[in-house]
Amino acid sequence: MQTDSKKPDHMTSLYGNTLVPKTHERIAFRGLVDTLQAEVIEAQVLALGLGEAETCDKLKEVLDFLRALMAAEVKETALPPPFLFGMDADELHRKSHEIVMCSTEGTPVMPDYTHGPIVARLNTLRARTRELELFAVKVFGPPDISPGATERGDIILALNRLSSALWWLTCRSQNTF
């Protein structure tokens, strides 16, 4: 880490005037959060274009959630407990395990192209969130799991529940419950 007043092009601010290489894991994490935010915005555009205003509104909630997560990470402040779509962390977890996309025969199915562009896009957001959660465990998880990590259980929980919320929204968009 460096704290010089002139920032070299290969360095960026981790917090305050503390500089790190742009390859630092926390900077990479921020980049992945930024990418996920961009993908949520693309999903909002798709939803609105397909007349799915309610889905677009739900995705605005997801975007706000990701922006709060990013702010908490950058400022090194606590992230409030997850709350999305009127559900707290426990309810999000429970609801995501209660639902499953089903065929007309009641057989569980996974999302595929026949479910349409909204379901496909929401499923992509869910998968990206899972990737981000796994990277967060590497960056912020307990030191016994991730050597050199700084514990941020709040961020890891938030991403886990965001994944649950996006699964709930994916299934809801398919009218499976």
C-alpha positions as CSV (number, residue, x, y, z in Angstrom):
1,M,0.0,0.0,0.0
2,Q,1.1,3.5,-0.8
3,T,-0.1,6.9,0.5
4,D,1.7,9.3,-1.8
5,S,0.0,12.5,-2.9
6,K,0.6,11.8,-6.6
7,K,-1.2,8.7,-7.8
8,P,0.5,6.5,-10.4
9,D,-1.7,5.3,-13.2
10,H,-1.5,1.7,-12.1
11,M,-2.7,2.5,-8.6
12,T,-6.1,3.5,-7.2
13,S,-7.6,4.6,-3.9
14,L,-8.6,1.8,-1.6
15,Y,-10.0,4.3,0.9
16,G,-9.0,7.8,1.8
17,N,-5.5,8.4,0.5
18,T,-4.4,4.8,0.7
19,L,-3.4,3.6,-2.7
20,V,-3.2,0.0,-3.9
21,P,-2.5,-1.6,-7.2
22,K,-5.6,-1.8,-9.4
23,T,-5.2,-5.6,-9.2
24,H,-6.0,-5.5,-5.4
25,E,-8.8,-8.0,-4.6
26,R,-11.0,-5.3,-3.0
27,I,-10.7,-3.2,-6.2
28,A,-11.5,-6.3,-8.3
29,F,-14.6,-6.9,-6.0
30,R,-15.7,-3.3,-6.5
31,G,-15.4,-3.8,-10.3
32,L,-17.6,-6.9,-10.1
33,V,-20.2,-5.0,-8.1
34,D,-20.1,-2.2,-10.7
35,T,-20.6,-4.8,-13.5
36,L,-23.5,-6.3,-11.7
37,Q,-25.1,-2.9,-11.3
38,A,-24.7,-2.3,-15.1
39,E,-26.4,-5.6,-15.8
40,V,-29.3,-4.7,-13.5
41,I,-29.8,-1.5,-15.4
42,E,-29.8,-3.5,-18.7
43,A,-32.4,-5.8,-17.2
44,Q,-34.5,-2.8,-16.2
45,V,-34.4,-1.5,-19.8
46,L,-35.4,-5.0,-21.0
47,A,-38.2,-5.3,-18.5
48,L,-39.6,-1.9,-19.3
49,G,-39.4,-2.5,-23.0
50,L,-41.4,-5.7,-22.5
51,G,-44.0,-3.9,-20.5
52,E,-42.8,-5.4,-17.2
53,A,-42.9,-2.2,-15.1
54,E,-43.3,-4.1,-11.8
55,T,-40.1,-6.1,-12.6
56,C,-38.3,-2.9,-13.5
57,D,-39.3,-1.5,-10.1
58,K,-38.1,-4.6,-8.3
59,L,-34.8,-4.3,-10.1
60,K,-34.5,-0.6,-9.0
61,E,-34.7,-2.0,-5.5
62,V,-31.9,-4.4,-6.4
63,L,-29.8,-1.6,-7.9
64,D,-30.3,0.5,-4.7
65,F,-29.3,-2.4,-2.6
66,L,-26.1,-2.9,-4.7
67,R,-25.2,0.8,-4.4
68,A,-25.6,0.7,-0.6
69,L,-23.4,-2.4,-0.5
70,M,-20.7,-0.6,-2.6
71,A,-20.9,2.5,-0.4
72,A,-20.5,0.4,2.8
73,E,-17.5,-1.4,1.3
74,V,-15.8,1.7,0.1
75,K,-16.5,3.7,3.3
76,E,-15.7,0.6,5.4
77,T,-19.0,1.0,7.3
78,A,-21.6,-1.6,8.3
79,L,-24.1,-2.6,5.8
80,P,-27.7,-2.7,7.1
81,P,-29.3,-6.2,7.2
82,P,-30.7,-7.3,3.8
83,F,-34.3,-6.2,3.1
84,L,-35.6,-6.6,-0.4
85,F,-39.1,-6.9,-1.8
86,G,-40.6,-6.3,1.6
87,M,-38.7,-9.3,3.1
88,D,-35.9,-9.4,5.6
89,A,-32.9,-11.8,5.4
90,D,-34.6,-14.7,7.1
91,E,-37.8,-14.4,5.0
92,L,-35.7,-14.1,1.8
93,H,-33.9,-17.2,2.6
94,R,-37.0,-19.1,3.5
95,K,-39.0,-18.0,0.5
96,S,-36.3,-18.8,-1.9
97,H,-36.2,-22.4,-0.6
98,E,-40.0,-22.7,-0.7
99,I,-40.4,-21.9,-4.4
100,V,-39.4,-23.8,-7.4
101,M,-40.2,-23.3,-11.1
102,C,-42.6,-26.1,-12.1
103,S,-44.0,-27.5,-15.2
104,T,-47.7,-27.8,-15.6
105,E,-47.3,-31.4,-14.3
106,G,-45.7,-30.0,-11.1
107,T,-42.2,-31.2,-12.0
108,P,-39.4,-28.9,-11.0
109,V,-37.6,-27.2,-13.9
110,M,-34.7,-24.8,-14.2
111,P,-35.0,-21.6,-16.2
112,D,-34.4,-22.0,-20.0
113,Y,-35.1,-20.1,-23.1
114,T,-38.7,-21.1,-23.3
115,H,-39.4,-19.0,-20.2
116,G,-38.6,-15.8,-22.1
117,P,-36.1,-12.9,-22.0
118,I,-37.0,-11.6,-18.5
119,V,-36.6,-15.0,-16.8
120,A,-33.3,-15.5,-18.7
121,R,-32.0,-12.1,-17.7
122,L,-33.0,-12.5,-14.0
123,N,-31.4,-15.9,-13.9
124,T,-28.2,-14.4,-15.3
125,L,-28.3,-11.7,-12.5
126,R,-28.8,-14.5,-10.0
127,A,-25.8,-16.4,-11.3
128,R,-23.6,-13.3,-11.4
129,T,-24.6,-12.6,-7.8
130,R,-23.5,-16.1,-6.8
131,E,-20.1,-15.5,-8.5
132,L,-19.8,-12.2,-6.7
133,E,-20.7,-13.9,-3.4
134,L,-18.0,-16.5,-3.9
135,F,-15.4,-13.8,-4.6
136,A,-16.6,-11.9,-1.6
137,V,-15.9,-14.9,0.6
138,K,-12.4,-15.0,-0.9
139,V,-11.8,-11.3,-0.3
140,F,-13.7,-10.7,3.0
141,G,-14.4,-14.2,4.5
142,P,-12.9,-15.3,7.8
143,P,-9.1,-15.5,7.8
144,D,-9.2,-19.2,8.4
145,I,-11.0,-19.6,5.0
146,S,-9.4,-16.7,3.2
147,P,-5.8,-15.9,4.4
148,G,-5.4,-12.1,4.5
149,A,-9.1,-11.5,4.3
150,T,-10.9,-8.8,6.3
151,E,-14.1,-10.2,7.7
152,R,-17.2,-8.6,6.2
153,G,-19.9,-11.0,7.1
154,D,-22.5,-8.3,6.4
155,I,-21.4,-8.2,2.7
156,I,-21.3,-11.9,2.3
157,L,-24.8,-12.3,3.9
158,A,-26.1,-9.4,1.7
159,L,-25.0,-11.1,-1.5
160,N,-26.3,-14.5,-0.4
161,R,-29.7,-13.0,0.3
162,L,-29.6,-11.0,-3.0
163,S,-29.1,-14.3,-4.8
164,S,-32.2,-15.6,-2.9
165,A,-34.2,-12.5,-3.8
166,L,-33.2,-12.8,-7.5
167,W,-34.3,-16.5,-7.5
168,W,-37.6,-15.5,-5.9
169,L,-38.0,-12.8,-8.6
170,T,-37.1,-15.2,-11.4
171,C,-39.7,-17.7,-10.2
172,R,-42.3,-15.0,-9.6
173,S,-41.7,-13.7,-13.2
174,Q,-42.6,-17.2,-14.4
175,N,-45.7,-17.1,-12.3
176,T,-44.7,-20.3,-10.5
177,F,-46.3,-19.4,-7.2
